[in-house]
Amino acid sequence: MNIKSSAYQANNLKKINILLGKNGSGKSTILKNLLSAKKDTGDNLYCEYITPERGGILKEDANISTSIKSDARWTPNTRNHNQFTKFKEQTIFRYESLQLNVLQIIEEKLLIDSVNGTQPVEVKNYDFFQKNIDLINDLLENIEIRRVRGESFKIYKKNTVQQIPADAISSGESELISLAIECLYFQRVDSLQKEKILFFDEPDVHLHPDLQVKFMRFIHKIVTTQELEFCVVIATHSTAFLGALEDTSEVAVTFMKSGQTVLNFRPITDIYREFLPVFGAHPLSNMFNEAPVLLVEGEDDERIWQQAVRTAQGKIKIYPCVCGSVERISLFETEIKNVIESIYDKAKAYSLRDRDDTTEDDIFDDLPLIKLKLKCYSAENLLLTDEVLSSLGCTWKVLQGKMDEWIIERAGKPHPQLQNMVAFKQANYDRKNLKIKSLRILVLGIMGVDKPWEVIVGKTIATLTWNETTDFTTEGSIYNYLGDKLVKNLLPKTI
């Protein structure tokens, strides 16, 4: 669905639409303006806006009830302003209205059955209000909502008779209850046959990432309920929302920059599904300023850098993310760049390619994405560097001798890697520029080492530091194989 207002346009909307952007980029302005939007066919829409910074307490307020009943526009008008201090009191009025609406539907069904002489249907088959309460309680770990005779909204400690005042629950619990009620109310509201869109402005406020995930799964459940479907647009800077929805086809995303007036939402692609779990942490934790993502080609590379990060104990600050192949790195680079530019201030990301058969020349950055390339053929060649061999109690000269002996011992005997090892020797054991992927396990066996090669290389990288006098030209050194650009960007500097 495409919609358009006087100043803004949103294209390709699905059931759930995530608008990611930094504070001050204009997300709230767009949502408020789109309240008056129509479909591109000219059809009218029924829209509501949920303000950020929602204040108040989840309890009944007679003044709120009076204001709502006396002016149908009072609620939407107050919600066009941020920091409305009585938002949650409005929510409780809507909770009561929702309950009344459901009970009226039940009464009407029973009346129709009676008039038509239909065989009475058991009451339990009707959509009772308790189902809504159950949906809300599923979001809560420690408390629950119960209906008490004469009063429909009371909060209790879960599975106990201990009642809890509304102003004594946590801000996260209060937010979850309020947002869930707002969604359930909107789901039931009479839109006079118009398609419905609910605009959510920063629902992640006060919600721990785990609660954000639970809330988004709740959203998915109710917006796709048959015959009660509606569309939601969520403006946020929380990537946890994306991570919660990476396994559904009902979600689209767009990344907004300041001054943008047209939002082109896109389905979550396979690329998104692969890197979204990386963004599970709440962005306000500053995670991607402190530990930028590092895109790597394969799982071997990922394991090397994961080991380096673990062994370095905070001195190496990156988050490895595997792309699957060198061809896919470019796709990941584009998407990662969109994410970090739309959410993080002064953030950066890295990508790392093997050199393969190309030159050792560095590749151009696409800031804030910094592109790195090994100076050796591939990560496997790092296993043969002087520093890695030294960690195994070996030297390159000794290893060459052992490989020579191995070839002599296997001469004339069948072995799957004999031909490759002979070719390696005939190329003067060029440990930097030849493809040795097929030999890496054999080389470890020749040295009598039974540890994974990725672990060995990762642990060695974790010990490295650099300064202005570091020599990147020494033949056989891991510094020479990694290259100065990679070392200076990813590894710690010493004075």
Secondary structure as the mmCIF struct_conf table of DSSP 4:
data_model
#
loop_
_struct_conf.conf_type_id
_struct_conf.id
_struct_conf.beg_label_comp_id
_struct_conf.beg_label_asym_id
_struct_conf.beg_label_seq_id
_struct_conf.end_label_comp_id
_struct_conf.end_label_asym_id
_struct_conf.end_label_seq_id
STRN STRN1 ILE A 3 LYS A 4
BEND BEND1 SER A 6 ALA A 7
STRN STRN2 GLN A 9 ASN A 11
BEND BEND2 ASN A 12 ASN A 12
BEND BEND3 LYS A 15 LYS A 15
STRN STRN3 ILE A 16 LEU A 20
TURN_TY1_P TURN_TY1_P1 ASN A 23 GLY A 24
BEND BEND4 SER A 25 GLY A 26
HELX_RH_AL_P HELX_RH_AL_P1 LYS A 27 ASN A 33
HELX_RH_3T_P HELX_RH_3T_P1 LEU A 34 SER A 36
STRN STRN4 LYS A 38 LYS A 39
TURN_TY1_P TURN_TY1_P2 ASP A 40 THR A 41
BEND BEND5 GLY A 42 GLY A 42
STRN STRN5 ASN A 44 ASN A 44
STRN STRN6 LEU A 45 ILE A 50
BEND BEND6 PRO A 52 GLU A 53
BEND BEND7 GLY A 56 GLY A 56
BEND BEND8 LEU A 58 LYS A 59
HELX_RH_AL_P HELX_RH_AL_P2 ALA A 62 SER A 70
TURN_TY1_P TURN_TY1_P3 ALA A 72 ARG A 73
HELX_RH_AL_P HELX_RH_AL_P3 TRP A 74 THR A 78
TURN_TY1_P TURN_TY1_P4 ARG A 79 ASN A 80
BEND BEND9 HIS A 81 GLN A 83
TURN_TY1_P TURN_TY1_P5 THR A 85 LYS A 86
HELX_RH_AL_P HELX_RH_AL_P4 PHE A 87 VAL A 115
TURN_TY1_P TURN_TY1_P6 ASN A 116 GLY A 117
HELX_LH_PP_P HELX_LH_PP_P1 THR A 118 GLU A 122
HELX_RH_3T_P HELX_RH_3T_P2 VAL A 123 ASN A 125
BEND BEND10 TYR A 126 TYR A 126
TURN_TY1_P TURN_TY1_P7 PHE A 129 PHE A 129
HELX_RH_AL_P HELX_RH_AL_P5 GLN A 130 ASN A 137
TURN_TY1_P TURN_TY1_P8 ASP A 138 LEU A 139
BEND BEND11 GLU A 141 ASN A 142
STRN STRN7 ILE A 143 VAL A 148
TURN_TY1_P TURN_TY1_P9 ARG A 149 GLY A 150
STRN STRN8 GLU A 151 LYS A 157
TURN_TY1_P TURN_TY1_P10 LYS A 158 ASN A 159
BEND BEND12 THR A 160 VAL A 161
STRN STRN9 GLN A 163 GLN A 163
HELX_RH_3T_P HELX_RH_3T_P3 ALA A 166 ALA A 168
BEND BEND13 ILE A 169 ILE A 169
HELX_RH_AL_P HELX_RH_AL_P6 SER A 171 ARG A 188
BEND BEND14 VAL A 189 VAL A 189
TURN_TY1_P TURN_TY1_P11 LEU A 192 GLN A 193
STRN STRN10 GLU A 195 ASP A 201
TURN_TY1_P TURN_TY1_P12 PRO A 203 HIS A 206
HELX_RH_AL_P HELX_RH_AL_P7 PRO A 209 VAL A 223
TURN_TY1_P TURN_TY1_P13 THR A 224 THR A 224
BEND BEND15 THR A 225 THR A 225
TURN_TY1_P TURN_TY1_P14 GLN A 226 GLU A 227
BEND BEND16 LEU A 228 LEU A 228
STRN STRN11 CYS A 231 THR A 236
BEND BEND17 HIS A 237 HIS A 237
TURN_TY1_P TURN_TY1_P15 THR A 239 THR A 239
HELX_RH_AL_P HELX_RH_AL_P8 ALA A 240 ALA A 244
TURN_TY1_P TURN_TY1_P16 LEU A 245 ASP A 247
BEND BEND18 SER A 249 GLU A 250
STRN STRN12 VAL A 251 PHE A 255
TURN_TY1_P TURN_TY1_P17 SER A 258 GLY A 259
STRN STRN13 VAL A 262 ASN A 264
STRN STRN14 ARG A 266 PRO A 267
HELX_RH_AL_P HELX_RH_AL_P9 ASP A 270 PHE A 275
HELX_RH_3T_P HELX_RH_3T_P4 LEU A 276 GLY A 280
BEND BEND19 ALA A 281 ALA A 281
HELX_RH_3T_P HELX_RH_3T_P5 PRO A 283 SER A 285
HELX_RH_AL_P HELX_RH_AL_P10 MET A 287 GLU A 290
BEND BEND20 ALA A 291 ALA A 291
STRN STRN15 VAL A 293 VAL A 296
BEND BEND21 GLU A 297 GLY A 298
HELX_RH_AL_P HELX_RH_AL_P11 GLU A 299 ALA A 312
TURN_TY1_P TURN_TY1_P18 GLN A 313 GLY A 314
BEND BEND22 LYS A 315 ILE A 316
STRN STRN16 TYR A 319 VAL A 322
BEND BEND23 GLY A 324 SER A 325
HELX_RH_AL_P HELX_RH_AL_P12 VAL A 326 ILE A 343
TURN_TY1_P TURN_TY1_P19 ASP A 345 LYS A 346
STRN STRN17 ALA A 349 ARG A 353
TURN_TY1_P TURN_TY1_P20 ASP A 356 ASP A 357
BEND BEND24 THR A 358 THR A 358
BEND BEND25 GLU A 360 GLU A 360
HELX_LH_PP_P HELX_LH_PP_P2 ASP A 361 ASP A 365
STRN STRN18 ASP A 366 ASP A 366
TURN_TY1_P TURN_TY1_P21 LEU A 367 PRO A 368
STRN STRN19 LEU A 369 LYS A 373
BEND BEND26 LYS A 375 SER A 378
HELX_RH_3T_P HELX_RH_3T_P6 ALA A 379 LEU A 384
BEND BEND27 THR A 385 THR A 385
HELX_RH_AL_P HELX_RH_AL_P13 ASP A 386 SER A 391
TURN_TY1_P TURN_TY1_P22 LEU A 392 GLY A 393
HELX_RH_AL_P HELX_RH_AL_P14 TRP A 396 ARG A 410
TURN_TY1_P TURN_TY1_P23 ALA A 411 GLY A 412
BEND BEND28 LYS A 413 LYS A 413
TURN_TY1_P TURN_TY1_P24 PRO A 416 GLN A 417
HELX_RH_AL_P HELX_RH_AL_P15 LEU A 418 GLN A 426
TURN_TY1_P TURN_TY1_P25 ALA A 427 TYR A 429
TURN_TY1_P TURN_TY1_P26 ARG A 431 ASN A 433
BEND BEND29 LEU A 434 LEU A 434
HELX_RH_3T_P HELX_RH_3T_P7 LYS A 437 LEU A 439
HELX_RH_AL_P HELX_RH_AL_P16 ARG A 440 ILE A 446
TURN_TY1_P TURN_TY1_P27 MET A 447 GLY A 448
BEND BEND30 LYS A 451 LYS A 451
HELX_RH_AL_P HELX_RH_AL_P17 TRP A 453 ALA A 462
TURN_TY1_P TURN_TY1_P28 THR A 463 THR A 463
STRN STRN20 TRP A 466 TRP A 466
TURN_TY1_P TURN_TY1_P29 GLU A 468 THR A 469
BEND BEND31 PHE A 472 PHE A 472
TURN_TY1_P TURN_TY1_P30 GLU A 475 GLY A 476
HELX_RH_AL_P HELX_RH_AL_P18 ILE A 478 LEU A 482
HELX_RH_AL_P HELX_RH_AL_P19 ASP A 484 LEU A 490
BEND BEND32 LEU A 491 LEU A 491
STRN STRN21 LYS A 493 LYS A 493
#
